[in-house]
Structures are given as structure tokens and as C-alpha cells.
């Protein structure tokens, strides 16, 4: 039988520095498919933590599944129909990815560049109803 202390082992690191890099995903460890974009994931963010343990051992920890995020308010003038909202969000995600890739010196794909065009709601349903 395991002691209560052994069941709650903690790995402690005194953080000296952090950085991050992009790498191909490791199947079983990283996300390999984007349900939002409907494509496989080519690169994932990995945070690297440099530090030491309480015993003085040097550590370089590669932290997977730490995804950057930010809040974007979804205002009332944006699509409310689920299909149109999903289309808008996919285009927004592709536009953000394109901007991030361009700022990182990576060439944007033609599909991502096309997704950066302004959203035009489907007006045929509204015209038919009116």
C-alpha cells in the first residue's frame, strides 16, 4: 500500500527563465487535429522552463499543451446563426494565424490569406424572407 505522502508527490522547480518554441506535435502528447480549422496541426507551442530543484539539480522542462489565448468580445452585430457564426469564427482564426505567421517571418498560405477578407453574411436567406 502506498503512503499518503507518496500518492501526492510534487515536482518543484525554482524558475530562472522561460521561453517558447514551435515544434511538430507529438502524437499522444500534443493536439494533432484542429476541429476549428478541420485540418491537421503542423506546429504546436511548447514552453521551456529553465530552473533548479530544491536539491540544486538543473532543470529544463518542456511544457506541452500550454496554448496562448486572448479574449475577443463577440458583439451583437456579428452573426448569430450557428452556421454563419461558425464560418465567421473559422475565418477569424485563419486571419489571426495568418497575421501571426507573417509576424514570425513565415509565408502565409493562399487559403489563410483568402480567409483574411472581411466577413460578408449570407444575405440570400434574409432577402428570401423579406
KAWO-V85895 format. One record per backbone hydrogen bond with DSSP energy under -1.0 kcal/mol. CO is the residue of the C=O (numbers start at 1). NH is the residue of the N-H. Records with the same first field share a line. If there is no record, write none. Layout:
CO: NH, NH
//
This chain:
3: 7
14: 52
17: 50
19: 48
21: 46
23: 44
26: 29, 30
32: 41
34: 38
39: 34
44: 23
46: 21
47: 63
48: 19
49: 61
50: 16, 17
51: 59
52: 14
53: 56
57: 53
59: 51
61: 49
63: 47
75: 78
81: 85
82: 86
83: 87
84: 88
85: 89
86: 90
87: 91
88: 92
89: 93
90: 94
91: 95
92: 96
93: 97
94: 98
95: 99
96: 100
97: 101
98: 102
99: 103
100: 104
101: 106
102: 105
109: 113
110: 114
111: 115
114: 117
123: 127
124: 128
125: 129
126: 130
//
